[in-house]
């Protein structure tokens, strides 16, 4: 029992400080250290020249490690980026959602609208709003109608409705669409609606991300086919005047359709096939993108381009107290010549001023969906297709079909979703791996070796302090006696 008590008391008893010379302690530490080279440096029986050479080698390796640590810290502060590619292949039975397809005509305003006196009155009003893109026209020779030009309207309350009525019509331009092997009117396809874009009045298929547009097999047969007839004889002046055909944008259904900037032009008398691949870009937060982004008013999904468009709309409103007809925001549409000209000037100015765009607070989205396209074309239609178009477009000659018929096919080339993931090019695992590898290569050291150094330094200091106070206490005792 007493032996057991002695063991317990000795366990809690603080040992006497090690009063050996510091040189002797270092020699003992070097002889027991796991770091290579220190055993020879601290061994007294080794020749002094050999010990000095090993000391130089160990010191040089140690300084090299310190230099590399500084370089690594710089890399940690500026890690750079790398891009990893991940390919997700869909299994049998799974499918990809068809993107939204926005279709616009280069014939922004149709001649058919001028066949009535009401249309001419509205057209004259639009020509006052947009004198540079809708110039005054000789309506009597153009339409065969007699009309008093002086009776044009000074103001129209619903500008949006007038512009929509004057623009190209979905039913008259897009004759038929084929989806799931069924030919039908394009207007009857799910999720088809009128959209106002920077290219004018357009029509978008699958704008609401309808669940019925699922493609489970790649290839043109499983895509959507559009038959159109674009009579260039009916072309009149407009903002896009000078070209023939359509402009198409394939985009995510929830994103802002910037047709003028990113659309694809499709010309008449051509069969155009557009093969799609879906790509997803995931950017590293802090490298230009932010997860906390402002909520857009007119679009469900945030994009940098959509944010810029809303910012420019706000700029136009603050300068002119109204907006252009295609801009988003809960603002009044400009309906007078002065306000429209002010808005158009302000829009161009806001888009071109870099300092203003930088103040818009429109960071890059951290996830961006893009539909990569590959376009191929062929002459269209062939003679055998005349019977088909005679049903869709009665009383149309083959020469008219050859000049004006358009066929578009949009499909997935494959059902692979390619994801580009941006990440730090130098991660924490690489940092520890580099440090450990260099320490092991040049010094034969590890984390435990560093612990040995810390243990030796700490307890050497403790012994030094305890010896100091112990000697001071003895001196005081002698002085008191």
C-alpha positions, 0 to 999 in steps of 0.5 A: 500500500505504501509502495502504491502511494509512493508511486502516485506521489512520485507521479505528481512530483515535479522533477528537479530541473536539468542543470547540465550545460546547454551544449551537452543537452544539444549534443544529446538531442542531436544524437536522438533526433530523427532528422537526418544529419544531426547525429553526425553534427552532434557527435563529439567522437566525429572529426570536426571537419566532417561535423562542419561539412554536415552542419553546412549541408543541414543548414543549406537544406534548412534555408532551402526549405524556408525559401520554398515555404515563402514561395508556397505562401505566395502561391496560397495567397494567389492560387490561380485557377484550373478547369476540370471537365466532367461528362455526365452521360444520361442513362437509357430512359433519361432525357434532356430538356429542350432549350427555349428557341426564340425566333425573330424576323429581319422584317421587323414590321410587315407590309400587311399591316399597312393594308388598312387605314388604322394600320397607316395611322399607327404606322405614321405614329411609329414613324414619328417615334422612330424617324431614322428606322421607320421613315415616311413612306408613300403609302398610296403607292405602297398600299393602293389606299387613299389616305390623308397623311395629316391625320396621323396620331399624335399619341397612342396610349398602348404603344406595345400593342401597336408595335406587336400588331405591326410586327411579323406574325407567328401564324403567317411566317411560321407555317408549321412545326414538327415535334414528336413526329406530328406536324402542327401549327407552331402557335399550338406548341406548349409554352409558345409566346410573344416576347419583346427583345432587343431585336423587336417582336419575337416568338419563343418556343418552350419559353416557360420550360414546359416538361413536355419538351424532353428529348430522350434520343439524340439526332435530328428525328427527335428534334423540333422542325420549323417550316417558315415562309418569309416573303421578302416582297413584304419587307419594309423599313425597320431597325434590322432593315437590309437583311433577309430571313430570321434570327434565332437564339437558343437559350435557357428558358429562364434567361434574358434572350439577347437576340441581337447580340448572340442570335444565329442568322438563318437565310431564305431558301436554305435548310438549316440544321442546328446540332446542340450540346449542353455545357454547364460552366461552374466558376469559382466563387471569388474569381469574378462570380458571386453566389449572392446576386441581385434578384432580376425583375423580368427574369427568373434566373440571374445572368450577367447579361440580364442584369446589365440589360436591367441596369441599362433600363434603369439608366434610361428611366432615370434620364427619360422617365420611361423605357423602350418597349423591349426593356424590362422593369415596371416603368412606363413605355415611351410614347412620344417622339421626344421621350423615345429619342431620349430613351434611344440616345440614353440606351446607347450611351449607357451601353457604351459607358464602361464606368456606368456598366461597372457601377451596375453591380452585375457579377458573373453568375457562378453557374452558366448554362450554354448550348453549343451549336454546330450549324450545317446548311443545304439548299431548300426546297427541292422539287418534291417538296412543292406538294407539301408547301402547296398545302401549307401555303396555297397559291404559291409558285415554285419560284416563290418557294425557292426564294422564301421557304425556310426549314430549320431543325434543332436537335441534340447531337448527343445527350452528354452534359459537359460540366466545366468546373473551375477550382483553385489550382493550388489546394490545401492537400497540395500545400501539405503534400509539397511541404511534407515532400520537401521536408522529407527529401532534403531533411528527412523530417516530418511533423513529429520531427518538428514536435521534437524541436518544439519539445526540446526548446520548450523544456530547455527554456523551462529548465533554464528558468527554474535553475535561475529562480532556484539559484536566486532562492539559494542566494537569498537564503545565504544572505538571510543567514 
